[in-house]
Amino acid sequence: MDSGAIPTNHSEIREMVDRYSQAGINILMPEVFRNGYTIYPSRIATQLPKFAPHDPLRVLISEAHKRKMEVHPWVWVFRVGHTGDQGGVLKQHPDWAAVNKSGEKLSPGGGLWLCPSMPETRKFLFQVYRELLANYDVDGIHLDYIRFENETPIPYCYNDSCRSKFKVEYGIDPIDIDPFSAAQLSWNSWRERLVNTFAQQVELEAKRIRPDLKVSAAVASEPNTARTSYMQNWPNWAANKWVDFLTPMTYTANTGRFRELVETEMATVDFKTLLFPGLGLHLHGSSSPMLEQIAAARESAASGVTLFASSYFKEPFIDAVREGPFSTKAKPPFRVSRDEIQCKAKGRQVASAAPTMEERDAYNLLKYLDYQEAQIGYVAPEPPPLFMPSVALPLPSVSVPKVTTPPKIDGQLSEDIWNNAVEITLNYTSMGDPAPVPTHIKLAYDDTNLYIGAMAIEPEMLEIRAAQTKRDGPVFYDDSIELFLDPGGRRKSYFHLAANTLGAQFDQRLLTPAWNGKWVVASGKSTDSWTLEFAIPFGELGALTPKPGDSWTANFARDRFVTGEPEYLTWSVTYGSFHQLYRFGSLIFN
């Protein structure tokens, strides 16, 4: 329940809770600590002016408990502000902020974060949580942003606290670390440990206040990405029983992709904890994808689903779950007794018969209970899954010619301009292996636009994946071309543009999908290749027409899905995510 959707008066809160109860919802997660502000009166933190002097949380808990619904307050952990508001903490304590290598506080994603290594920040957060858990009859606590800001493209945190503490332990200032050295593994592990110990302490503090409280967390959906990009080792939290359940942010409108992610998440936790995958209703144009994904989660043996969030969970979404998958009331699985579970698990009569879904879920809950009740010592984390090449390939560079006659953007690449353009080839996979098929990129510019032509050689044309048709859909889950453009070459920001073989467009500025530029793309196909032709106005990228000698950083990538296993091809090898700004090559305009 995002705070913006939580009413301020008693009657509206009651109506909202009643609506959710009738829809079969059994756990509410109201956003009570966001950007460093509380929605309830606090002696520790500043209350959001919208709610002062009311206490919507106390009302919400009362109304939920009347309807046998649990309340697990949702709290932001290390993120405490954004572009438009420094937040309720950093205004008083600006020195608590996490910073990048340049000393900047505001992240490329528009967030302001607390430095996780400072004792003062950790003490403050625990004071907030203790006050919340001690003063309100809540059933759990739900942690969000319990991680670092996205490591790609700009790494964090290089606050003096982090730098000095790491240097004392490892003898090197992290600002000087080579990304492909053993010291990088240590730096990642050290930052992971800051987050791990925080998760561990939340669990200890919560259970000390009330043993039956449940601790949960919203986490990145891909386990390896969670570790390499966010220093968030949630598989280790599950192994150490620091969380009672997880809600991976499996936000996509593509049900096939949702199913893949859930199956990976389920295999990762292996019932050491419960998994309630998050559905991003903000990406669903109708209730149909939501219903499909609830069904996919059930088929994948997830223990439940989490719906994000109240601002989007309205009719007809409410009607759809009330009349469909949530029409039968359910207990939260962590509140079901062992006796109840065993009764369901023993339901089938023939040992060789395939179990029903209810029996399967009962067996899985027994696995979870067995692990929770077992005496498990501390489970040390595995080393971070970072790829370390023996020798990193050099960053490429290319000179881009200026032309006088613009091409017709029709996807054909048949005009003279393309004969005068410079051509580069995507010779590698993102991990530095030889590319399995050729992809040719042609570049040229005039006073108005950057022109890019892409020809993807494809011996399996009948197998190319092309499902996305909407603007800003996940076209990179189709056979597609991705462009990463950093005008000015300062390696602090970039534009990400992509298109699939249908010409469906995606664009974002850095990590802000809301940005939409006015650029043109057209697609074409032949018997053994497909093409894309782009015209990108400089003005849309906030850039002037380049002068001779001007340099940008950039990268070009191809997503290929014809073999069943995704293949990611690139010009400049990133050794992982394409969003590694420091691994972009250079465009020099001539």
Residue pairs with C-beta under 8 A, 6 or more apart in sequence:
1 28
1 29
1 30
1 31
1 74
1 309
1 310
2 31
2 309
2 310
2 311
3 30
3 31
3 32
3 34
3 39
3 48
3 50
4 311
5 309
5 310
5 311
6 13
6 16
6 30
6 31
6 39
6 56
6 60
6 310
7 13
7 16
7 56
8 50
8 51
8 54
8 56
9 54
10 59
13 56
13 59
13 60
13 63
14 59
14 63
16 310
17 28
17 60
17 63
17 64
17 67
17 69
18 63
18 67
19 318
20 28
20 69
20 313
20 318
21 64
21 67
21 69
22 322
23 318
23 321
23 322
23 326
24 321
24 322
24 325
24 326
24 327
24 328
24 329
24 330
25 69
25 307
25 326
26 68
26 69
26 70
26 329
26 330
26 331
26 332
27 69
27 70
27 71
27 72
27 139
27 332
28 60
28 64
28 69
28 70
28 71
28 72
29 71
29 72
29 73
29 74
29 142
29 306
30 39
30 56
30 57
30 60
30 71
30 73
30 74
31 39
31 74
31 76
31 309
32 38
32 39
32 40
32 57
32 73
32 74
32 75
32 132
33 39
33 45
33 73
33 74
33 75
33 76
33 128
33 132
34 48
34 76
35 76
35 79
35 80
35 81
35 82
35 85
35 87
35 88
36 45
36 46
36 76
36 80
36 81
36 87
36 88
36 89
36 90
37 45
37 46
37 47
37 48
37 87
37 88
38 45
38 46
38 47
38 48
38 88
38 128
39 47
39 48
39 50
39 51
39 56
39 57
40 47
40 51
40 55
40 56
40 57
40 58
40 132
40 136
41 47
41 52
41 53
41 55
42 128
42 131
43 131
44 124
44 127
44 128
44 131
45 88
45 89
45 128
46 88
47 53
57 73
57 136
58 136
60 71
61 71
61 136
61 137
61 138
64 70
64 71
65 71
65 137
70 139
70 140
70 332
70 335
71 138
71 139
71 140
72 138
72 139
72 140
72 141
72 142
72 214
72 216
73 132
73 136
73 138
73 140
73 141
73 142
74 142
74 144
74 218
75 128
75 129
75 132
75 141
75 142
75 143
75 144
76 144
76 145
77 125
77 143
77 144
77 145
77 146
77 147
77 198
78 98
78 113
78 114
78 116
78 121
78 145
78 146
78 147
78 148
79 111
79 112
79 113
79 114
79 144
79 145
79 149
80 87
80 88
80 89
80 90
80 112
80 113
80 114
81 87
81 89
81 90
81 111
81 112
82 110
82 111
82 112
83 106
83 110
86 94
86 112
87 112
89 96
89 114
89 124
90 96
90 97
90 105
90 112
90 114
93 120
93 121
93 124
96 114
96 115
96 118
96 120
96 121
96 124
97 105
97 112
97 113
97 114
97 115
97 159
98 105
98 113
98 114
98 115
98 116
98 148
98 149
98 156
98 157
98 159
99 105
99 115
99 156
99 157
99 158
99 159
100 107
100 154
100 155
100 156
100 157
100 158
101 154
101 155
101 158
101 175
102 492
103 158
105 112
105 113
106 112
107 113
107 149
107 150
107 154
107 156
108 150
108 153
108 154
108 492
108 493
108 510
108 511
109 149
109 150
109 510
109 511
109 512
110 512
111 149
113 145
113 148
113 149
113 156
113 157
114 121
114 125
115 121
115 157
115 159
115 161
115 162
116 122
116 148
116 157
116 162
116 191
116 194
116 195
116 198
117 157
117 159
117 161
117 162
117 165
117 194
118 159
118 161
122 198
122 201
125 198
126 201
126 202
126 205
129 141
129 202
129 205
129 206
130 205
130 209
132 138
132 141
133 141
133 205
133 206
133 209
133 210
133 213
134 209
138 213
139 212
139 213
139 214
140 206
140 213
140 214
140 215
140 216
140 244
141 202
141 206
141 213
141 214
141 215
141 216
142 216
142 217
142 218
142 247
143 199
143 202
143 215
143 216
143 217
143 218
144 217
144 218
146 195
146 198
146 199
146 217
146 219
146 232
147 195
147 219
147 220
147 226
147 230
147 231
147 232
148 156
148 157
148 191
148 195
148 230
148 231
148 232
149 156
149 157
149 230
150 229
150 230
150 511
150 579
151 228
151 229
151 230
151 231
152 229
152 576
152 577
152 579
152 580
152 581
153 491
153 493
153 494
153 510
153 579
153 580
153 581
153 582
154 492
154 581
157 191
158 174
158 175
162 174
162 191
163 173
163 174
163 175
166 172
166 173
166 174
166 187
166 190
167 173
167 174
169 190
170 183
170 186
170 187
170 190
172 183
174 183
174 187
177 183
177 184
177 187
178 184
179 582
180 388
180 389
180 392
180 575
181 388
182 388
184 386
184 388
185 383
185 384
185 386
185 388
188 227
188 228
188 231
188 384
188 386
189 381
189 383
189 384
191 231
192 227
192 231
192 232
192 233
192 381
192 384
194 231
195 231
195 232
195 233
196 233
196 236
196 237
196 381
199 217
199 237
199 242
199 243
200 237
200 240
200 242
202 215
202 242
203 215
203 241
203 242
203 243
206 213
206 215
207 213
207 215
214 244
214 245
214 334
215 242
215 243
215 244
216 243
216 244
216 245
216 246
216 247
216 276
217 234
217 237
217 243
217 246
217 247
218 247
218 248
218 249
218 278
219 226
219 232
219 234
219 246
219 247
219 248
219 249
220 226
220 229
220 230
220 232
220 234
220 248
220 249
221 248
221 249
221 250
221 251
221 261
221 265
221 277
221 278
222 261
222 264
223 234
223 235
223 264
223 265
223 268
224 385
225 577
226 232
226 233
226 234
227 233
227 384
227 385
228 384
228 385
228 386
228 576
228 577
229 577
233 381
234 243
234 246
235 268
235 269
236 379
236 381
236 382
237 243
237 246
237 273
238 246
238 268
238 269
238 272
238 273
239 272
239 376
239 379
240 376
240 378
240 379
241 272
241 273
241 371
241 372
241 376
243 273
244 273
244 274
244 334
245 273
245 274
245 275
245 276
245 303
245 304
245 334
246 265
246 269
246 273
246 274
246 275
246 276
247 275
247 276
247 277
247 278
247 306
248 261
248 262
248 265
248 275
248 277
248 278
249 278
249 280
249 308
250 258
250 261
250 262
250 265
250 277
250 278
250 279
250 280
251 278
251 279
251 280
251 282
251 283
251 308
252 258
252 261
252 280
252 283
252 474
253 280
253 283
253 284
253 285
253 289
253 473
253 474
254 467
254 468
254 473
254 474
254 477
255 289
255 292
255 293
255 296
257 474
257 477
258 277
258 279
258 293
258 296
258 297
259 296
259 299
259 300
261 277
262 275
262 277
262 296
262 297
262 300
262 302
263 300
265 275
265 277
266 275
266 300
266 301
266 302
269 275
271 364
271 367
271 368
271 371
272 368
272 371
273 368
274 303
274 304
274 333
274 334
274 368
275 302
275 303
276 302
276 303
276 304
276 305
276 306
277 293
277 297
277 302
277 305
277 306
278 305
278 306
278 307
278 308
279 290
279 293
279 294
279 305
279 306
279 307
279 308
280 308
281 290
281 307
281 308
281 309
281 312
281 313
281 317
282 308
282 309
282 311
282 312
283 289
284 290
284 312
284 317
285 470
286 316
287 316
287 317
287 319
287 320
290 307
290 317
290 320
290 321
291 320
291 321
291 324
291 325
293 305
294 305
294 321
294 325
295 325
297 304
297 305
298 325
298 357
301 360
301 361
301 364
303 333
303 361
303 364
303 365
303 368
304 332
304 333
307 313
307 317
333 361
333 365
333 368
336 365
338 366
338 369
341 362
341 365
341 366
341 369
342 362
342 366
344 358
344 359
344 361
344 362
345 359
345 362
345 363
345 366
347 356
347 358
347 359
347 362
348 355
348 356
348 359
355 363
386 576
387 431
387 575
387 576
389 432
389 575
392 573
392 575
393 428
393 432
393 573
395 572
395 583
395 584
395 585
395 586
396 424
396 571
396 572
396 585
396 586
397 585
397 586
397 587
397 588
398 422
398 424
398 443
398 585
398 586
398 587
398 588
399 422
399 588
399 589
399 590
400 422
400 443
400 444
400 445
400 450
400 587
400 588
400 589
400 590
401 420
401 421
401 422
401 443
401 444
401 445
401 590
402 444
402 445
402 446
402 548
402 589
402 590
403 417
403 420
403 421
403 444
403 445
403 446
403 451
404 446
405 415
405 416
405 417
406 417
406 446
406 448
406 449
406 451
406 535
407 415
407 417
407 418
407 451
407 453
407 533
407 535
408 415
409 520
409 521
409 522
409 533
409 534
409 535
410 522
410 524
410 533
411 503
411 522
411 523
411 524
411 531
411 532
411 533
412 524
412 531
412 533
413 442
413 453
413 455
413 524
413 531
413 533
417 444
417 451
418 442
418 444
418 453
420 444
421 442
421 443
421 444
421 451
421 453
422 442
422 443
422 444
423 440
423 441
423 442
423 443
424 440
424 441
424 443
424 556
424 571
425 438
425 439
425 440
425 441
425 571
426 435
426 438
426 439
426 440
426 441
426 556
426 557
426 558
426 569
426 570
426 571
427 434
427 435
427 571
428 434
428 435
428 569
428 570
428 571
428 573
429 435
429 436
429 567
429 568
429 569
429 570
429 573
430 557
430 568
430 569
430 570
430 573
430 574
430 575
430 576
430 577
430 578
431 573
431 575
431 576
432 573
432 575
435 569
436 560
436 567
436 569
437 456
437 457
437 458
437 459
437 560
437 569
438 457
439 454
439 455
439 456
439 457
439 481
439 558
439 569
440 454
440 455
440 457
441 452
441 453
441 454
441 556
441 571
442 451
442 452
442 453
442 454
442 455
443 450
443 451
443 452
443 453
443 587
444 451
445 451
445 545
445 546
445 589
447 545
448 537
448 538
448 545
449 535
449 536
449 537
449 538
450 485
450 534
450 535
450 536
450 538
451 533
451 534
451 535
451 536
452 483
452 532
452 533
452 534
452 536
452 556
453 531
453 532
453 533
453 534
454 481
454 531
454 532
454 533
454 534
454 556
454 558
455 529
455 530
455 531
456 479
456 481
456 529
456 530
456 531
456 558
456 560
457 528
457 529
458 464
458 479
458 528
458 529
458 530
458 560
458 562
459 528
460 562
460 563
461 525
461 527
461 528
461 529
461 530
463 562
463 563
464 478
464 479
464 501
464 530
464 561
464 562
465 477
465 478
465 479
465 561
465 562
466 478
466 479
466 500
466 501
466 502
467 477
467 478
468 474
468 475
468 477
468 478
468 500
468 502
468 504
469 502
469 504
470 504
471 504
471 505
471 506
471 516
472 505
472 506
472 507
472 508
472 513
472 516
473 504
473 506
474 506
475 498
475 499
475 500
475 504
475 505
475 506
476 482
476 498
476 506
476 559
477 559
477 561
478 500
478 501
478 502
478 504
478 559
478 561
479 500
479 501
479 530
479 558
479 559
479 560
479 561
479 562
480 498
480 499
480 500
480 501
480 558
480 559
481 498
481 499
481 532
481 556
481 557
481 558
481 559
482 496
482 497
482 498
482 556
482 557
482 558
482 559
482 578
483 495
483 496
483 497
483 498
483 534
483 536
483 554
483 555
483 556
483 557
484 494
484 495
484 496
484 554
484 555
484 556
484 557
484 578
484 579
484 584
485 494
485 495
485 497
485 536
485 541
485 552
485 554
486 492
486 493
486 494
486 495
486 552
486 553
486 554
486 581
486 584
487 495
487 538
487 541
487 542
487 543
487 552
488 543
488 552
489 551
489 552
489 553
489 586
491 553
491 581
491 582
491 584
492 581
493 509
493 510
494 509
494 510
494 553
494 581
494 584
495 507
495 508
495 509
495 510
495 515
495 517
495 541
496 506
496 507
496 508
496 509
496 510
496 579
497 505
497 506
497 507
497 517
497 519
497 534
497 536
498 505
498 506
498 507
499 505
499 506
499 521
499 523
499 532
499 534
500 523
501 523
501 525
501 530
501 532
502 523
503 521
503 522
503 523
503 532
505 519
505 521
507 515
507 516
507 517
507 519
508 514
508 515
509 515
511 579
517 536
517 537
517 540
517 541
518 537
518 540
519 534
519 535
519 536
519 537
519 540
520 534
520 535
521 532
521 533
521 534
521 535
522 532
522 533
523 530
523 531
523 532
523 533
524 530
524 531
524 532
524 533
525 531
538 544
538 545
538 546
546 552
546 589
547 589
548 589
548 590
549 588
549 589
549 590
550 588
550 589
551 586
551 587
551 588
551 589
552 586
552 587
552 589
553 581
553 584
553 585
553 586
553 587
554 584
554 585
554 586
554 587
555 570
555 571
555 572
555 574
555 578
555 583
555 584
555 585
556 570
556 571
557 568
557 569
557 570
557 571
557 578
558 568
558 569
558 570
559 566
559 567
559 568
560 566
560 567
560 568
560 569
561 567
568 578
570 578
571 585
572 583
572 584
572 585
573 583
574 580
574 583
575 583
